[in-house]
Amino acid sequence: MEENTNKIICPDCGTEIVRPEGMEIGDILECSNCGTEVEVMSIDPLKYRELIEEK
Ligand SMILES: [Zn+2]
């Protein structure tokens, strides 16, 4: 059973991040709840990773 394969879930707070139309590999999406940035690694299958920036 596959779940949430088309959803991007914030790795930090678990909020779903809405996929923008025309999303492409390498796009950076921002969680609307906590501001964590996620980089799109692959569209199909959907893969992404948390983008960690040093301050
Ligand atoms: Zn978040």
mmCIF file of the protein (N, C-alpha, C, O) and its ligand, coordinates in Angstrom:
data_MODEL
# 
_entry.id   MODEL 
# 
loop_
_entity.id 
_entity.type 
_entity.pdbx_number_of_molecules 
1 polymer     1 
2 non-polymer 1 
# 
_entity_poly.entity_id                      1 
_entity_poly.type                           'polypeptide(L)' 
_entity_poly.nstd_linkage                   no 
_entity_poly.nstd_monomer                   no 
_entity_poly.pdbx_seq_one_letter_code       MEENTNKIICPDCGTEIVRPEGMEIGDILECSNCGTEVEVMSIDPLKYRELIEEK 
_entity_poly.pdbx_seq_one_letter_code_can   MEENTNKIICPDCGTEIVRPEGMEIGDILECSNCGTEVEVMSIDPLKYRELIEEK 
_entity_poly.pdbx_strand_id                 A 
# 
loop_
_entity_poly_seq.entity_id 
_entity_poly_seq.num 
_entity_poly_seq.mon_id 
_entity_poly_seq.hetero 
1 1  MET n 
1 2  GLU n 
1 3  GLU n 
1 4  ASN n 
1 5  THR n 
1 6  ASN n 
1 7  LYS n 
1 8  ILE n 
1 9  ILE n 
1 10 CYS n 
1 11 PRO n 
1 12 ASP n 
1 13 CYS n 
1 14 GLY n 
1 15 THR n 
1 16 GLU n 
1 17 ILE n 
1 18 VAL n 
1 19 ARG n 
1 20 PRO n 
1 21 GLU n 
1 22 GLY n 
1 23 MET n 
1 24 GLU n 
1 25 ILE n 
1 26 GLY n 
1 27 ASP n 
1 28 ILE n 
1 29 LEU n 
1 30 GLU n 
1 31 CYS n 
1 32 SER n 
1 33 ASN n 
1 34 CYS n 
1 35 GLY n 
1 36 THR n 
1 37 GLU n 
1 38 VAL n 
1 39 GLU n 
1 40 VAL n 
1 41 MET n 
1 42 SER n 
1 43 ILE n 
1 44 ASP n 
1 45 PRO n 
1 46 LEU n 
1 47 LYS n 
1 48 TYR n 
1 49 ARG n 
1 50 GLU n 
1 51 LEU n 
1 52 ILE n 
1 53 GLU n 
1 54 GLU n 
1 55 LYS n 
# 
loop_
_struct_asym.id 
_struct_asym.entity_id 
A 1 
B 2 
# 
loop_
_chem_comp.id 
_chem_comp.type 
_chem_comp.mon_nstd_flag 
ARG 'L-peptide linking' y 
ASN 'L-peptide linking' y 
ASP 'L-peptide linking' y 
CYS 'L-peptide linking' y 
GLU 'L-peptide linking' y 
GLY 'peptide linking'   y 
ILE 'L-peptide linking' y 
LEU 'L-peptide linking' y 
LYS 'L-peptide linking' y 
MET 'L-peptide linking' y 
PRO 'L-peptide linking' y 
SER 'L-peptide linking' y 
THR 'L-peptide linking' y 
TYR 'L-peptide linking' y 
VAL 'L-peptide linking' y 
ZN  non-polymer         . 
# 
_pdbx_entity_nonpoly.entity_id   2 
_pdbx_entity_nonpoly.name        ? 
_pdbx_entity_nonpoly.comp_id     ZN 
# 
_pdbx_nonpoly_scheme.asym_id         B 
_pdbx_nonpoly_scheme.entity_id       2 
_pdbx_nonpoly_scheme.mon_id          ZN 
_pdbx_nonpoly_scheme.ndb_seq_num     1 
_pdbx_nonpoly_scheme.pdb_seq_num     101 
_pdbx_nonpoly_scheme.auth_seq_num    101 
_pdbx_nonpoly_scheme.pdb_mon_id      ZN 
_pdbx_nonpoly_scheme.auth_mon_id     ZN 
_pdbx_nonpoly_scheme.pdb_strand_id   A 
_pdbx_nonpoly_scheme.pdb_ins_code    . 
# 
loop_
_atom_site.group_PDB 
_atom_site.id 
_atom_site.type_symbol 
_atom_site.label_atom_id 
_atom_site.label_alt_id 
_atom_site.label_comp_id 
_atom_site.label_asym_id 
_atom_site.label_entity_id 
_atom_site.label_seq_id 
_atom_site.pdbx_PDB_ins_code 
_atom_site.Cartn_x 
_atom_site.Cartn_y 
_atom_site.Cartn_z 
_atom_site.occupancy 
_atom_site.B_iso_or_equiv 
_atom_site.pdbx_formal_charge 
_atom_site.auth_seq_id 
_atom_site.auth_comp_id 
_atom_site.auth_asym_id 
_atom_site.auth_atom_id 
_atom_site.pdbx_PDB_model_num 
ATOM   1   N  N  . MET A 1 1  ? 0.850  -1.214 0.000   1.00 0.00 ? 1   MET A N  1 
ATOM   2   C  CA . MET A 1 1  ? 0.000  0.000  0.000   1.00 0.00 ? 1   MET A CA 1 
ATOM   3   C  C  . MET A 1 1  ? 0.873  1.247  0.000   1.00 0.00 ? 1   MET A C  1 
ATOM   4   O  O  . MET A 1 1  ? 1.697  1.445  0.893   1.00 0.00 ? 1   MET A O  1 
ATOM   5   N  N  . GLU A 1 2  ? 0.685  2.064  -0.991  1.00 0.00 ? 2   GLU A N  1 
ATOM   6   C  CA . GLU A 1 2  ? 1.459  3.299  -1.040  1.00 0.00 ? 2   GLU A CA 1 
ATOM   7   C  C  . GLU A 1 2  ? 0.638  4.457  -0.491  1.00 0.00 ? 2   GLU A C  1 
ATOM   8   O  O  . GLU A 1 2  ? -0.562 4.577  -0.735  1.00 0.00 ? 2   GLU A O  1 
ATOM   9   N  N  . GLU A 1 3  ? 1.320  5.286  0.242   1.00 0.00 ? 3   GLU A N  1 
ATOM   10  C  CA . GLU A 1 3  ? 0.635  6.434  0.825   1.00 0.00 ? 3   GLU A CA 1 
ATOM   11  C  C  . GLU A 1 3  ? 1.426  7.702  0.588   1.00 0.00 ? 3   GLU A C  1 
ATOM   12  O  O  . GLU A 1 3  ? 2.657  7.701  0.599   1.00 0.00 ? 3   GLU A O  1 
ATOM   13  N  N  . ASN A 1 4  ? 0.718  8.752  0.379   1.00 0.00 ? 4   ASN A N  1 
ATOM   14  C  CA . ASN A 1 4  ? 1.328  10.078 0.300   1.00 0.00 ? 4   ASN A CA 1 
ATOM   15  C  C  . ASN A 1 4  ? 2.445  10.195 -0.741  1.00 0.00 ? 4   ASN A C  1 
ATOM   16  O  O  . ASN A 1 4  ? 3.360  11.004 -0.587  1.00 0.00 ? 4   ASN A O  1 
ATOM   17  N  N  . THR A 1 5  ? 2.369  9.396  -1.787  1.00 0.00 ? 5   THR A N  1 
ATOM   18  C  CA . THR A 1 5  ? 3.444  9.447  -2.755  1.00 0.00 ? 5   THR A CA 1 
ATOM   19  C  C  . THR A 1 5  ? 3.448  10.742 -3.549  1.00 0.00 ? 5   THR A C  1 
ATOM   20  O  O  . THR A 1 5  ? 4.461  11.111 -4.144  1.00 0.00 ? 5   THR A O  1 
ATOM   21  N  N  . ASN A 1 6  ? 2.325  11.424 -3.558  1.00 0.00 ? 6   ASN A N  1 
ATOM   22  C  CA . ASN A 1 6  ? 2.268  12.674 -4.307  1.00 0.00 ? 6   ASN A CA 1 
ATOM   23  C  C  . ASN A 1 6  ? 2.202  13.892 -3.404  1.00 0.00 ? 6   ASN A C  1 
ATOM   24  O  O  . ASN A 1 6  ? 1.938  15.009 -3.847  1.00 0.00 ? 6   ASN A O  1 
ATOM   25  N  N  . LYS A 1 7  ? 2.448  13.646 -2.137  1.00 0.00 ? 7   LYS A N  1 
ATOM   26  C  CA . LYS A 1 7  ? 2.400  14.774 -1.209  1.00 0.00 ? 7   LYS A CA 1 
ATOM   27  C  C  . LYS A 1 7  ? 3.792  15.049 -0.660  1.00 0.00 ? 7   LYS A C  1 
ATOM   28  O  O  . LYS A 1 7  ? 4.599  14.142 -0.455  1.00 0.00 ? 7   LYS A O  1 
ATOM   29  N  N  . ILE A 1 8  ? 4.036  16.298 -0.436  1.00 0.00 ? 8   ILE A N  1 
ATOM   30  C  CA . ILE A 1 8  ? 5.285  16.692 0.189   1.00 0.00 ? 8   ILE A CA 1 
ATOM   31  C  C  . ILE A 1 8  ? 4.963  17.045 1.631   1.00 0.00 ? 8   ILE A C  1 
ATOM   32  O  O  . ILE A 1 8  ? 4.201  17.971 1.909   1.00 0.00 ? 8   ILE A O  1 
ATOM   33  N  N  . ILE A 1 9  ? 5.552  16.297 2.528   1.00 0.00 ? 9   ILE A N  1 
ATOM   34  C  CA . ILE A 1 9  ? 5.299  16.542 3.946   1.00 0.00 ? 9   ILE A CA 1 
ATOM   35  C  C  . ILE A 1 9  ? 6.549  17.163 4.569   1.00 0.00 ? 9   ILE A C  1 
ATOM   36  O  O  . ILE A 1 9  ? 7.655  16.640 4.431   1.00 0.00 ? 9   ILE A O  1 
ATOM   37  N  N  . CYS A 1 10 ? 6.357  18.263 5.240   1.00 0.00 ? 10  CYS A N  1 
ATOM   38  C  CA . CYS A 1 10 ? 7.481  18.934 5.876   1.00 0.00 ? 10  CYS A CA 1 
ATOM   39  C  C  . CYS A 1 10 ? 8.171  17.964 6.841   1.00 0.00 ? 10  CYS A C  1 
ATOM   40  O  O  . CYS A 1 10 ? 7.528  17.421 7.739   1.00 0.00 ? 10  CYS A O  1 
ATOM   41  N  N  . PRO A 1 11 ? 9.473  17.747 6.658   1.00 0.00 ? 11  PRO A N  1 
ATOM   42  C  CA . PRO A 1 11 ? 10.189 16.813 7.528   1.00 0.00 ? 11  PRO A CA 1 
ATOM   43  C  C  . PRO A 1 11 ? 10.342 17.323 8.948   1.00 0.00 ? 11  PRO A C  1 
ATOM   44  O  O  . PRO A 1 11 ? 10.672 16.568 9.862   1.00 0.00 ? 11  PRO A O  1 
ATOM   45  N  N  . ASP A 1 12 ? 10.101 18.591 9.117   1.00 0.00 ? 12  ASP A N  1 
ATOM   46  C  CA . ASP A 1 12 ? 10.289 19.187 10.439  1.00 0.00 ? 12  ASP A CA 1 
ATOM   47  C  C  . ASP A 1 12 ? 9.023  19.172 11.270  1.00 0.00 ? 12  ASP A C  1 
ATOM   48  O  O  . ASP A 1 12 ? 9.048  18.759 12.429  1.00 0.00 ? 12  ASP A O  1 
ATOM   49  N  N  . CYS A 1 13 ? 7.906  19.620 10.691  1.00 0.00 ? 13  CYS A N  1 
ATOM   50  C  CA . CYS A 1 13 ? 6.677  19.752 11.484  1.00 0.00 ? 13  CYS A CA 1 
ATOM   51  C  C  . CYS A 1 13 ? 5.539  18.865 10.988  1.00 0.00 ? 13  CYS A C  1 
ATOM   52  O  O  . CYS A 1 13 ? 4.507  18.752 11.650  1.00 0.00 ? 13  CYS A O  1 
ATOM   53  N  N  . GLY A 1 14 ? 5.723  18.227 9.808   1.00 0.00 ? 14  GLY A N  1 
ATOM   54  C  CA . GLY A 1 14 ? 4.702  17.305 9.340   1.00 0.00 ? 14  GLY A CA 1 
ATOM   55  C  C  . GLY A 1 14 ? 3.568  17.944 8.566   1.00 0.00 ? 14  GLY A C  1 
ATOM   56  O  O  . GLY A 1 14 ? 2.623  17.260 8.175   1.00 0.00 ? 14  GLY A O  1 
ATOM   57  N  N  . THR A 1 15 ? 3.647  19.239 8.340   1.00 0.00 ? 15  THR A N  1 
ATOM   58  C  CA . THR A 1 15 ? 2.618  19.923 7.556   1.00 0.00 ? 15  THR A CA 1 
ATOM   59  C  C  . THR A 1 15 ? 2.780  19.598 6.078   1.00 0.00 ? 15  THR A C  1 
ATOM   60  O  O  . THR A 1 15 ? 3.901  19.517 5.574   1.00 0.00 ? 15  THR A O  1 
ATOM   61  N  N  . GLU A 1 16 ? 1.663  19.414 5.385   1.00 0.00 ? 16  GLU A N  1 
ATOM   62  C  CA . GLU A 1 16 ? 1.756  19.176 3.955   1.00 0.00 ? 16  GLU A CA 1 
ATOM   63  C  C  . GLU A 1 16 ? 2.123  20.468 3.244   1.00 0.00 ? 16  GLU A C  1 
ATOM   64  O  O  . GLU A 1 16 ? 1.529  21.520 3.477   1.00 0.00 ? 16  GLU A O  1 
ATOM   65  N  N  . ILE A 1 17 ? 3.112  20.361 2.374   1.00 0.00 ? 17  ILE A N  1 
ATOM   66  C  CA . ILE A 1 17 ? 3.519  21.514 1.576   1.00 0.00 ? 17  ILE A CA 1 
ATOM   67  C  C  . ILE A 1 17 ? 2.852  21.374 0.215   1.00 0.00 ? 17  ILE A C  1 
ATOM   68  O  O  . ILE A 1 17 ? 3.016  20.361 -0.464  1.00 0.00 ? 17  ILE A O  1 
ATOM   69  N  N  . VAL A 1 18 ? 2.106  22.386 -0.174  1.00 0.00 ? 18  VAL A N  1 
ATOM   70  C  CA . VAL A 1 18 ? 1.365  22.335 -1.432  1.00 0.00 ? 18  VAL A CA 1 
ATOM   71  C  C  . VAL A 1 18 ? 2.334  22.338 -2.609  1.00 0.00 ? 18  VAL A C  1 
ATOM   72  O  O  . VAL A 1 18 ? 3.244  23.164 -2.686  1.00 0.00 ? 18  VAL A O  1 
ATOM   73  N  N  . ARG A 1 19 ? 2.118  21.404 -3.514  1.00 0.00 ? 19  ARG A N  1 
ATOM   74  C  CA . ARG A 1 19 ? 2.951  21.340 -4.719  1.00 0.00 ? 19  ARG A CA 1 
ATOM   75  C  C  . ARG A 1 19 ? 2.556  22.443 -5.685  1.00 0.00 ? 19  ARG A C  1 
ATOM   76  O  O  . ARG A 1 19 ? 1.397  22.525 -6.090  1.00 0.00 ? 19  ARG A O  1 
ATOM   77  N  N  . PRO A 1 20 ? 3.482  23.270 -6.048  1.00 0.00 ? 20  PRO A N  1 
ATOM   78  C  CA . PRO A 1 20 ? 3.163  24.295 -7.038  1.00 0.00 ? 20  PRO A CA 1 
ATOM   79  C  C  . PRO A 1 20 ? 2.989  23.675 -8.411  1.00 0.00 ? 20  PRO A C  1 
ATOM   80  O  O  . PRO A 1 20 ? 3.598  22.648 -8.710  1.00 0.00 ? 20  PRO A O  1 
ATOM   81  N  N  . GLU A 1 21 ? 2.171  24.284 -9.242  1.00 0.00 ? 21  GLU A N  1 
ATOM   82  C  CA . GLU A 1 21 ? 1.995  23.788 -10.593 1.00 0.00 ? 21  GLU A CA 1 
ATOM   83  C  C  . GLU A 1 21 ? 3.304  23.952 -11.357 1.00 0.00 ? 21  GLU A C  1 
ATOM   84  O  O  . GLU A 1 21 ? 3.978  24.974 -11.231 1.00 0.00 ? 21  GLU A O  1 
ATOM   85  N  N  . GLY A 1 22 ? 3.657  22.958 -12.136 1.00 0.00 ? 22  GLY A N  1 
ATOM   86  C  CA . GLY A 1 22 ? 4.877  23.054 -12.923 1.00 0.00 ? 22  GLY A CA 1 
ATOM   87  C  C  . GLY A 1 22 ? 6.142  22.880 -12.097 1.00 0.00 ? 22  GLY A C  1 
ATOM   88  O  O  . GLY A 1 22 ? 7.222  23.323 -12.489 1.00 0.00 ? 22  GLY A O  1 
ATOM   89  N  N  . MET A 1 23 ? 5.993  22.228 -10.951 1.00 0.00 ? 23  MET A N  1 
ATOM   90  C  CA . MET A 1 23 ? 7.141  21.976 -10.097 1.00 0.00 ? 23  MET A CA 1 
ATOM   91  C  C  . MET A 1 23 ? 8.206  21.168 -10.837 1.00 0.00 ? 23  MET A C  1 
ATOM   92  O  O  . MET A 1 23 ? 7.892  20.219 -11.555 1.00 0.00 ? 23  MET A O  1 
ATOM   93  N  N  . GLU A 1 24 ? 9.454  21.553 -10.653 1.00 0.00 ? 24  GLU A N  1 
ATOM   94  C  CA . GLU A 1 24 ? 10.533 20.865 -11.336 1.00 0.00 ? 24  GLU A CA 1 
ATOM   95  C  C  . GLU A 1 24 ? 11.593 20.410 -10.351 1.00 0.00 ? 24  GLU A C  1 
ATOM   96  O  O  . GLU A 1 24 ? 11.671 20.900 -9.224  1.00 0.00 ? 24  GLU A O  1 
ATOM   97  N  N  . ILE A 1 25 ? 12.407 19.461 -10.798 1.00 0.00 ? 25  ILE A N  1 
ATOM   98  C  CA . ILE A 1 25 ? 13.508 18.988 -9.971  1.00 0.00 ? 25  ILE A CA 1 
ATOM   99  C  C  . ILE A 1 25 ? 14.418 20.168 -9.634  1.00 0.00 ? 25  ILE A C  1 
ATOM   100 O  O  . ILE A 1 25 ? 14.767 20.970 -10.500 1.00 0.00 ? 25  ILE A O  1 
ATOM   101 N  N  . GLY A 1 26 ? 14.782 20.254 -8.392  1.00 0.00 ? 26  GLY A N  1 
ATOM   102 C  CA . GLY A 1 26 ? 15.658 21.329 -7.950  1.00 0.00 ? 26  GLY A CA 1 
ATOM   103 C  C  . GLY A 1 26 ? 14.908 22.518 -7.371  1.00 0.00 ? 26  GLY A C  1 
ATOM   104 O  O  . GLY A 1 26 ? 15.517 23.424 -6.802  1.00 0.00 ? 26  GLY A O  1 
ATOM   105 N  N  . ASP A 1 27 ? 13.578 22.516 -7.516  1.00 0.00 ? 27  ASP A N  1 
ATOM   106 C  CA . ASP A 1 27 ? 12.798 23.601 -6.938  1.00 0.00 ? 27  ASP A CA 1 
ATOM   107 C  C  . ASP A 1 27 ? 12.882 23.560 -5.411  1.00 0.00 ? 27  ASP A C  1 
ATOM   108 O  O  . ASP A 1 27 ? 12.960 22.493 -4.802  1.00 0.00 ? 27  ASP A O  1 
ATOM   109 N  N  . ILE A 1 28 ? 12.864 24.719 -4.829  1.00 0.00 ? 28  ILE A N  1 
ATOM   110 C  CA . ILE A 1 28 ? 12.879 24.821 -3.376  1.00 0.00 ? 28  ILE A CA 1 
ATOM   111 C  C  . ILE A 1 28 ? 11.490 25.240 -2.913  1.00 0.00 ? 28  ILE A C  1 
ATOM   112 O  O  . ILE A 1 28 ? 10.974 26.283 -3.314  1.00 0.00 ? 28  ILE A O  1 
ATOM   113 N  N  . LEU A 1 29 ? 10.898 24.413 -2.066  1.00 0.00 ? 29  LEU A N  1 
ATOM   114 C  CA . LEU A 1 29 ? 9.574  24.714 -1.534  1.00 0.00 ? 29  LEU A CA 1 
ATOM   115 C  C  . LEU A 1 29 ? 9.709  25.055 -0.061  1.00 0.00 ? 29  LEU A C  1 
ATOM   116 O  O  . LEU A 1 29 ? 10.564 24.514 0.641   1.00 0.00 ? 29  LEU A O  1 
ATOM   117 N  N  . GLU A 1 30 ? 8.859  25.957 0.396   1.00 0.00 ? 30  GLU A N  1 
ATOM   118 C  CA . GLU A 1 30 ? 8.950  26.363 1.790   1.00 0.00 ? 30  GLU A CA 1 
ATOM   119 C  C  . GLU A 1 30 ? 7.686  25.980 2.539   1.00 0.00 ? 30  GLU A C  1 
ATOM   120 O  O  . GLU A 1 30 ? 6.571  26.220 2.076   1.00 0.00 ? 30  GLU A O  1 
ATOM   121 N  N  . CYS A 1 31 ? 7.880  25.384 3.696   1.00 0.00 ? 31  CYS A N  1 
ATOM   122 C  CA . CYS A 1 31 ? 6.740  25.030 4.545   1.00 0.00 ? 31  CYS A CA 1 
ATOM   123 C  C  . CYS A 1 31 ? 6.066  26.302 5.028   1.00 0.00 ? 31  CYS A C  1 
ATOM   124 O  O  . CYS A 1 31 ? 6.717  27.209 5.546   1.00 0.00 ? 31  CYS A O  1 
ATOM   125 N  N  . SER A 1 32 ? 4.746  26.355 4.850   1.00 0.00 ? 32  SER A N  1 
ATOM   126 C  CA . SER A 1 32 ? 4.015  27.560 5.241   1.00 0.00 ? 32  SER A CA 1 
ATOM   127 C  C  . SER A 1 32 ? 3.869  27.663 6.756   1.00 0.00 ? 32  SER A C  1 
ATOM   128 O  O  . SER A 1 32 ? 3.537  28.720 7.292   1.00 0.00 ? 32  SER A O  1 
ATOM   129 N  N  . ASN A 1 33 ? 4.122  26.558 7.427   1.00 0.00 ? 33  ASN A N  1 
ATOM   130 C  CA . ASN A 1 33 ? 3.953  26.545 8.882   1.00 0.00 ? 33  ASN A CA 1 
ATOM   131 C  C  . ASN A 1 33 ? 5.218  26.937 9.632   1.00 0.00 ? 33  ASN A C  1 
ATOM   132 O  O  . ASN A 1 33 ? 5.189  27.790 10.520  1.00 0.00 ? 33  ASN A O  1 
ATOM   133 N  N  . CYS A 1 34 ? 6.340  26.298 9.261   1.00 0.00 ? 34  CYS A N  1 
ATOM   134 C  CA . CYS A 1 34 ? 7.560  26.524 10.037  1.00 0.00 ? 34  CYS A CA 1 
ATOM   135 C  C  . CYS A 1 34 ? 8.696  27.137 9.222   1.00 0.00 ? 34  CYS A C  1 
ATOM   136 O  O  . CYS A 1 34 ? 9.730  27.514 9.774   1.00 0.00 ? 34  CYS A O  1 
ATOM   137 N  N  . GLY A 1 35 ? 8.499  27.234 7.902   1.00 0.00 ? 35  GLY A N  1 
ATOM   138 C  CA . GLY A 1 35 ? 9.513  27.896 7.093   1.00 0.00 ? 35  GLY A CA 1 
ATOM   139 C  C  . GLY A 1 35 ? 10.663 27.003 6.655   1.00 0.00 ? 35  GLY A C  1 
ATOM   140 O  O  . GLY A 1 35 ? 11.598 27.466 6.002   1.00 0.00 ? 35  GLY A O  1 
ATOM   141 N  N  . THR A 1 36 ? 10.599 25.721 7.010   1.00 0.00 ? 36  THR A N  1 
ATOM   142 C  CA . THR A 1 36 ? 11.623 24.785 6.559   1.00 0.00 ? 36  THR A CA 1 
ATOM   143 C  C  . THR A 1 36 ? 11.611 24.695 5.039   1.00 0.00 ? 36  THR A C  1 
ATOM   144 O  O  . THR A 1 36 ? 10.545 24.633 4.426   1.00 0.00 ? 36  THR A O  1 
ATOM   145 N  N  . GLU A 1 37 ? 12.784 24.688 4.436   1.00 0.00 ? 37  GLU A N  1 
ATOM   146 C  CA . GLU A 1 37 ? 12.864 24.603 2.986   1.00 0.00 ? 37  GLU A CA 1 
ATOM   147 C  C  . GLU A 1 37 ? 13.165 23.172 2.560   1.00 0.00 ? 37  GLU A C  1 
ATOM   148 O  O  . GLU A 1 37 ? 13.987 22.480 3.162   1.00 0.00 ? 37  GLU A O  1 
ATOM   149 N  N  . VAL A 1 38 ? 12.476 22.751 1.509   1.00 0.00 ? 38  VAL A N  1 
ATOM   150 C  CA . VAL A 1 38 ? 12.604 21.394 0.995   1.00 0.00 ? 38  VAL A CA 1 
ATOM   151 C  C  . VAL A 1 38 ? 12.996 21.468 -0.478  1.00 0.00 ? 38  VAL A C  1 
ATOM   152 O  O  . VAL A 1 38 ? 12.402 22.217 -1.254  1.00 0.00 ? 38  VAL A O  1 
ATOM   153 N  N  . GLU A 1 39 ? 13.994 20.688 -0.849  1.00 0.00 ? 39  GLU A N  1 
ATOM   154 C  CA . GLU A 1 39 ? 14.432 20.671 -2.241  1.00 0.00 ? 39  GLU A CA 1 
ATOM   155 C  C  . GLU A 1 39 ? 13.840 19.459 -2.946  1.00 0.00 ? 39  GLU A C  1 
ATOM   156 O  O  . GLU A 1 39 ? 13.912 18.339 -2.440  1.00 0.00 ? 39  GLU A O  1 
ATOM   157 N  N  . VAL A 1 40 ? 13.257 19.687 -4.110  1.00 0.00 ? 40  VAL A N  1 
ATOM   158 C  CA . VAL A 1 40 ? 12.680 18.595 -4.894  1.00 0.00 ? 40  VAL A CA 1 
ATOM   159 C  C  . VAL A 1 40 ? 13.810 17.822 -5.577  1.00 0.00 ? 40  VAL A C  1 
ATOM   160 O  O  . VAL A 1 40 ? 14.595 18.394 -6.333  1.00 0.00 ? 40  VAL A O  1 
ATOM   161 N  N  . MET A 1 41 ? 13.883 16.522 -5.303  1.00 0.00 ? 41  MET A N  1 
ATOM   162 C  CA . MET A 1 41 ? 14.941 15.689 -5.871  1.00 0.00 ? 41  MET A CA 1 
ATOM   163 C  C  . MET A 1 41 ? 14.462 14.926 -7.096  1.00 0.00 ? 41  MET A C  1 
ATOM   164 O  O  . MET A 1 41 ? 15.241 14.649 -8.008  1.00 0.00 ? 41  MET A O  1 
ATOM   165 N  N  . SER A 1 42 ? 13.180 14.588 -7.112  1.00 0.00 ? 42  SER A N  1 
ATOM   166 C  CA . SER A 1 42 ? 12.607 13.800 -8.199  1.00 0.00 ? 42  SER A CA 1 
ATOM   167 C  C  . SER A 1 42 ? 11.110 14.025 -8.220  1.00 0.00 ? 42  SER A C  1 
ATOM   168 O  O  . SER A 1 42 ? 10.486 14.190 -7.171  1.00 0.00 ? 42  SER A O  1 
ATOM   169 N  N  . ILE A 1 43 ? 10.528 14.033 -9.419  1.00 0.00 ? 43  ILE A N  1 
ATOM   170 C  CA . ILE A 1 43 ? 9.096  14.284 -9.539  1.00 0.00 ? 43  ILE A CA 1 
ATOM   171 C  C  . ILE A 1 43 ? 8.305  12.976 -9.533  1.00 0.00 ? 43  ILE A C  1 
ATOM   172 O  O  . ILE A 1 43 ? 7.283  12.862 -8.857  1.00 0.00 ? 43  ILE A O  1 
ATOM   173 N  N  . ASP A 1 44 ? 8.783  12.003 -10.283 1.00 0.00 ? 44  ASP A N  1 
ATOM   174 C  CA . ASP A 1 44 ? 8.067  10.732 -10.388 1.00 0.00 ? 44  ASP A CA 1 
ATOM   175 C  C  . ASP A 1 44 ? 9.061  9.580  -10.358 1.00 0.00 ? 44  ASP A C  1 
ATOM   176 O  O  . ASP A 1 44 ? 9.702  9.316  -11.375 1.00 0.00 ? 44  ASP A O  1 
ATOM   177 N  N  . PRO A 1 45 ? 9.215  8.895  -9.255  1.00 0.00 ? 45  PRO A N  1 
ATOM   178 C  CA . PRO A 1 45 ? 8.458  9.087  -8.006  1.00 0.00 ? 45  PRO A CA 1 
ATOM   179 C  C  . PRO A 1 45 ? 8.903  10.350 -7.280  1.00 0.00 ? 45  PRO A C  1 
ATOM   180 O  O  . PRO A 1 45 ? 10.031 10.820 -7.429  1.00 0.00 ? 45  PRO A O  1 
ATOM   181 N  N  . LEU A 1 46 ? 7.992  10.872 -6.502  1.00 0.00 ? 46  LEU A N  1 
ATOM   182 C  CA . LEU A 1 46 ? 8.283  12.100 -5.785  1.00 0.00 ? 46  LEU A CA 1 
ATOM   183 C  C  . LEU A 1 46 ? 9.309  11.869 -4.677  1.00 0.00 ? 46  LEU A C  1 
ATOM   184 O  O  . LEU A 1 46 ? 9.119  11.048 -3.779  1.00 0.00 ? 46  LEU A O  1 
ATOM   185 N  N  . LYS A 1 47 ? 10.394 12.619 -4.776  1.00 0.00 ? 47  LYS A N  1 
ATOM   186 C  CA . LYS A 1 47 ? 11.400 12.561 -3.720  1.00 0.00 ? 47  LYS A CA 1 
ATOM   187 C  C  . LYS A 1 47 ? 11.826 13.973 -3.378  1.00 0.00 ? 47  LYS A C  1 
ATOM   188 O  O  . LYS A 1 47 ? 11.886 14.850 -4.239  1.00 0.00 ? 47  LYS A O  1 
ATOM   189 N  N  . TYR A 1 48 ? 12.117 14.172 -2.127  1.00 0.00 ? 48  TYR A N  1 
ATOM   190 C  CA . TYR A 1 48 ? 12.539 15.501 -1.698  1.00 0.00 ? 48  TYR A CA 1 
ATOM   191 C  C  . TYR A 1 48 ? 13.365 15.362 -0.436  1.00 0.00 ? 48  TYR A C  1 
ATOM   192 O  O  . TYR A 1 48 ? 13.351 14.325 0.228   1.00 0.00 ? 48  TYR A O  1 
ATOM   193 N  N  . ARG A 1 49 ? 14.076 16.417 -0.122  1.00 0.00 ? 49  ARG A N  1 
ATOM   194 C  CA . ARG A 1 49 ? 14.862 16.383 1.106   1.00 0.00 ? 49  ARG A CA 1 
ATOM   195 C  C  . ARG A 1 49 ? 14.848 17.761 1.742   1.00 0.00 ? 49  ARG A C  1 
ATOM   196 O  O  . ARG A 1 49 ? 14.666 18.790 1.092   1.00 0.00 ? 49  ARG A O  1 
ATOM   197 N  N  . GLU A 1 50 ? 15.051 17.720 3.041   1.00 0.00 ? 50  GLU A N  1 
ATOM   198 C  CA . GLU A 1 50 ? 15.096 18.981 3.781   1.00 0.00 ? 50  GLU A CA 1 
ATOM   199 C  C  . GLU A 1 50 ? 16.359 19.725 3.404   1.00 0.00 ? 50  GLU A C  1 
ATOM   200 O  O  . GLU A 1 50 ? 17.443 19.146 3.336   1.00 0.00 ? 50  GLU A O  1 
ATOM   201 N  N  . LEU A 1 51 ? 16.208 20.998 3.164   1.00 0.00 ? 51  LEU A N  1 
ATOM   202 C  CA . LEU A 1 51 ? 17.341 21.831 2.814   1.00 0.00 ? 51  LEU A CA 1 
ATOM   203 C  C  . LEU A 1 51 ? 17.838 22.515 4.098   1.00 0.00 ? 51  LEU A C  1 
ATOM   204 O  O  . LEU A 1 51 ? 17.138 23.307 4.729   1.00 0.00 ? 51  LEU A O  1 
ATOM   205 N  N  . ILE A 1 52 ? 19.048 22.176 4.436   1.00 0.00 ? 52  ILE A N  1 
ATOM   206 C  CA . ILE A 1 52 ? 19.586 22.737 5.675   1.00 0.00 ? 52  ILE A CA 1 
ATOM   207 C  C  . ILE A 1 52 ? 20.621 23.811 5.332   1.00 0.00 ? 52  ILE A C  1 
ATOM   208 O  O  . ILE A 1 52 ? 21.631 23.559 4.675   1.00 0.00 ? 52  ILE A O  1 
ATOM   209 N  N  . GLU A 1 53 ? 20.325 24.989 5.798   1.00 0.00 ? 53  GLU A N  1 
ATOM   210 C  CA . GLU A 1 53 ? 21.242 26.094 5.542   1.00 0.00 ? 53  GLU A CA 1 
ATOM   211 C  C  . GLU A 1 53 ? 21.931 26.488 6.837   1.00 0.00 ? 53  GLU A C  1 
ATOM   212 O  O  . GLU A 1 53 ? 21.306 26.600 7.891   1.00 0.00 ? 53  GLU A O  1 
ATOM   213 N  N  . GLU A 1 54 ? 23.200 26.689 6.731   1.00 0.00 ? 54  GLU A N  1 
ATOM   214 C  CA . GLU A 1 54 ? 23.908 27.161 7.921   1.00 0.00 ? 54  GLU A CA 1 
ATOM   215 C  C  . GLU A 1 54 ? 23.714 28.658 8.032   1.00 0.00 ? 54  GLU A C  1 
ATOM   216 O  O  . GLU A 1 54 ? 23.773 29.385 7.040   1.00 0.00 ? 54  GLU A O  1 
ATOM   217 N  N  . LYS A 1 55 ? 23.488 29.097 9.227   1.00 0.00 ? 55  LYS A N  1 
ATOM   218 C  CA . LYS A 1 55 ? 23.227 30.519 9.419   1.00 0.00 ? 55  LYS A CA 1 
ATOM   219 C  C  . LYS A 1 55 ? 24.500 31.250 9.845   1.00 0.00 ? 55  LYS A C  1 
ATOM   220 O  O  . LYS A 1 55 ? 24.474 32.463 10.054  1.00 0.00 ? 55  LYS A O  1 
HETATM 221 ZN ZN . ZN  B 2 .  ? 7.131  22.695 8.558   1.00 0.00 2 101 ZN  A ZN 1 
# 
